[in-house]
């Protein structure tokens, strides 16, 4: 019975990891699409005095908004589905401690992704000069 439990845990962790990778890549794609669709607006704001630090803060706030909505939905739906699935007699039950640990790891991972994405987006946006980015309008 212990071997089956470990097999089910492994399958569950692999499935959760796969779904997590798909979800995070979708979220990263959404955030980068949003920023690149507004790159002319951001260049215009920088041309009238927005500093690199202000740009960084604004993009971090935007990424945190996207991530907080997705993490909230993920934790609520994941918690409910985990609880319902583990009520089956084949499983040992819902482990709240394990769920809280995984939620904490998720929050740390998402925060790291937010900071890294903000750093990367600011770097990519500032590769060209403001004048070059504003000329892309034509």
C-alpha positions as a Markdown table, in Angstrom:
| # | Residue | x | y | z |
|---|---|---|---|---|
| 1 | Unk | 0.0 | 0.0 | 0.0 |
| 2 | Unk | 2.9 | 2.3 | 0.8 |
| 3 | Unk | 4.3 | 1.8 | -2.7 |
| 4 | Unk | 1.0 | 2.8 | -4.3 |
| 5 | Unk | 0.8 | 5.9 | -2.2 |
| 6 | Unk | 4.3 | 7.0 | -3.3 |
| 7 | Unk | 3.4 | 6.3 | -6.9 |
| 8 | Unk | 0.2 | 8.4 | -6.7 |
| 9 | Unk | 2.2 | 11.2 | -5.0 |
| 10 | Unk | 4.8 | 11.1 | -7.7 |
| 11 | Unk | 2.1 | 11.2 | -10.4 |
| 12 | Unk | 0.4 | 14.1 | -8.6 |
| 13 | Unk | 3.6 | 16.1 | -8.2 |
| 14 | Unk | 4.5 | 15.6 | -11.9 |
| 15 | Unk | 1.0 | 16.5 | -13.0 |
| 16 | Unk | 1.0 | 19.6 | -10.8 |
| 17 | Unk | 4.5 | 20.6 | -12.0 |
| 18 | Unk | 3.4 | 20.2 | -15.6 |
| 19 | Unk | 0.3 | 22.3 | -15.1 |
| 20 | Unk | 2.4 | 24.9 | -13.2 |
| 21 | Unk | 4.9 | 25.2 | -16.0 |
| 22 | Unk | 2.1 | 25.7 | -18.5 |
| 23 | Unk | 0.4 | 28.2 | -16.3 |
| 24 | Unk | 3.5 | 30.2 | -15.6 |
| 25 | Unk | 4.6 | 30.3 | -19.2 |
| 26 | Unk | 1.1 | 31.5 | -20.2 |
| 27 | Unk | 1.3 | 34.2 | -17.5 |
| 28 | Unk | 4.8 | 35.3 | -18.7 |
| 29 | Unk | 3.5 | 35.5 | -22.2 |
| 30 | Unk | 0.6 | 37.6 | -21.1 |
| 31 | Unk | 2.8 | 40.0 | -19.2 |
| 32 | Unk | 5.3 | 40.4 | -22.0 |
| 33 | Unk | 2.6 | 40.9 | -24.6 |
| 34 | Unk | 1.1 | 43.6 | -22.4 |
| 35 | Unk | 4.4 | 45.4 | -22.0 |
| 36 | Unk | 5.4 | 45.2 | -25.6 |
| 37 | Unk | 2.0 | 46.4 | -26.7 |
| 38 | Unk | 2.5 | 49.5 | -24.6 |
| 39 | Unk | 6.2 | 50.1 | -25.5 |
| 40 | Unk | 5.4 | 53.3 | -27.4 |
| 41 | Unk | 3.4 | 54.6 | -24.4 |
| 42 | Unk | 6.3 | 53.7 | -22.1 |
| 43 | Unk | 8.8 | 55.4 | -24.4 |
| 44 | Unk | 6.7 | 58.6 | -24.5 |
| 45 | Unk | 6.5 | 58.6 | -20.7 |
| 46 | Unk | 10.3 | 58.2 | -20.5 |
| 47 | Unk | 10.7 | 61.1 | -23.0 |
| 48 | Unk | 8.9 | 63.5 | -20.7 |
| 49 | Unk | 10.9 | 62.5 | -17.6 |
| 50 | Unk | 10.0 | 59.1 | -16.3 |
| 51 | Unk | 13.2 | 57.6 | -14.9 |
| 52 | Unk | 14.4 | 54.0 | -15.2 |
| 53 | Unk | 13.6 | 53.5 | -11.5 |
| 54 | Unk | 10.0 | 54.7 | -12.0 |
| 55 | Unk | 9.7 | 52.4 | -15.1 |
| 56 | Unk | 10.9 | 49.5 | -13.0 |
| 57 | Unk | 8.5 | 50.2 | -10.2 |
| 58 | Unk | 5.6 | 50.6 | -12.6 |
| 59 | Unk | 6.3 | 47.3 | -14.4 |
| 60 | Unk | 6.9 | 45.5 | -11.1 |
| 61 | Unk | 3.5 | 46.7 | -9.9 |
| 62 | Unk | 1.9 | 45.6 | -13.2 |
| 63 | Unk | 3.5 | 42.1 | -13.0 |
| 64 | Unk | 2.5 | 41.8 | -9.4 |
| 65 | Unk | -1.1 | 42.6 | -10.3 |
| 66 | Unk | -1.2 | 39.9 | -13.0 |
| 67 | Unk | 0.5 | 37.4 | -10.7 |
| 68 | Unk | -1.7 | 38.1 | -7.7 |
| 69 | Unk | -4.9 | 37.5 | -9.6 |
| 70 | Unk | -3.6 | 34.2 | -11.1 |
| 71 | Unk | -2.1 | 33.0 | -7.7 |
| 72 | Unk | -5.3 | 33.7 | -5.9 |
| 73 | Unk | -7.4 | 31.8 | -8.4 |
| 74 | Unk | -4.8 | 29.0 | -8.4 |
| 75 | Unk | -4.8 | 28.6 | -4.7 |
| 76 | Unk | -8.6 | 28.7 | -4.3 |
| 77 | Unk | -9.3 | 26.3 | -7.2 |
| 78 | Unk | -6.3 | 24.1 | -6.3 |
| 79 | Unk | -7.3 | 23.9 | -2.7 |
| 80 | Unk | -10.9 | 23.0 | -3.5 |
| 81 | Unk | -9.9 | 20.4 | -6.1 |
| 82 | Unk | -7.2 | 18.9 | -3.8 |
| 83 | Unk | -9.6 | 18.6 | -0.9 |
| 84 | Unk | -12.3 | 17.0 | -3.1 |
| 85 | Unk | -9.9 | 14.5 | -4.8 |
| 86 | Unk | -8.3 | 13.4 | -1.6 |
| 87 | Unk | -11.7 | 12.5 | 0.0 |
| 88 | Unk | -11.8 | 9.4 | -2.2 |
| 89 | Unk | -11.1 | 6.2 | -0.1 |
| 90 | Unk | -8.1 | 5.4 | -2.2 |
| 91 | Unk | -6.2 | 8.4 | -0.9 |
| 92 | Unk | -5.1 | 9.2 | 2.7 |
| 93 | Unk | -6.9 | 12.5 | 3.0 |
| 94 | Unk | -6.1 | 16.2 | 2.6 |
| 95 | Unk | -2.9 | 17.4 | 4.2 |
| 96 | Unk | -3.3 | 21.1 | 5.1 |
| 97 | Unk | 0.4 | 21.4 | 6.1 |
| 98 | Unk | 1.6 | 20.1 | 2.7 |
| 99 | Unk | -0.8 | 22.4 | 1.0 |
| 100 | Unk | 0.5 | 25.4 | 2.9 |
| 101 | Unk | 4.1 | 24.5 | 2.2 |
| 102 | Unk | 3.4 | 24.2 | -1.5 |
| 103 | Unk | 1.5 | 27.5 | -1.4 |
| 104 | Unk | 4.5 | 29.2 | 0.2 |
| 105 | Unk | 6.8 | 27.8 | -2.4 |
| 106 | Unk | 4.5 | 29.0 | -5.1 |
| 107 | Unk | 4.4 | 32.5 | -3.7 |
| 108 | Unk | 8.2 | 32.6 | -3.5 |
| 109 | Unk | 8.6 | 31.3 | -7.0 |
| 110 | Unk | 6.0 | 33.8 | -8.4 |
| 111 | Unk | 7.7 | 36.7 | -6.6 |
| 112 | Unk | 11.0 | 35.7 | -8.0 |
| 113 | Unk | 9.5 | 35.5 | -11.5 |
| 114 | Unk | 8.0 | 38.9 | -11.0 |
| 115 | Unk | 11.3 | 40.5 | -10.1 |
| 116 | Unk | 13.2 | 38.7 | -12.8 |
| 117 | Unk | 10.6 | 39.6 | -15.5 |
| 118 | Unk | 10.6 | 43.2 | -14.4 |
| 119 | Unk | 14.4 | 43.4 | -14.6 |
| 120 | Unk | 14.4 | 41.7 | -18.0 |
| 121 | Unk | 11.7 | 43.8 | -19.5 |
| 122 | Unk | 13.3 | 47.1 | -18.3 |
| 123 | Unk | 16.6 | 45.9 | -19.8 |
| 124 | Unk | 15.0 | 45.0 | -23.2 |
| 125 | Unk | 12.9 | 48.2 | -23.3 |
| 126 | Unk | 15.9 | 50.4 | -22.7 |
| 127 | Unk | 18.2 | 48.7 | -25.3 |
| 128 | Unk | 17.2 | 51.3 | -27.9 |
| 129 | Unk | 17.2 | 55.0 | -27.2 |
| 130 | Unk | 13.9 | 56.8 | -26.5 |
| 131 | Unk | 14.1 | 58.5 | -29.9 |
| 132 | Unk | 14.5 | 55.1 | -31.7 |
| 133 | Unk | 11.5 | 53.7 | -29.8 |
| 134 | Unk | 9.4 | 56.7 | -30.6 |
| 135 | Unk | 10.2 | 56.5 | -34.3 |
| 136 | Unk | 8.6 | 53.0 | -34.4 |
| 137 | Unk | 5.3 | 54.8 | -34.5 |
| 138 | Unk | 5.8 | 55.7 | -38.1 |
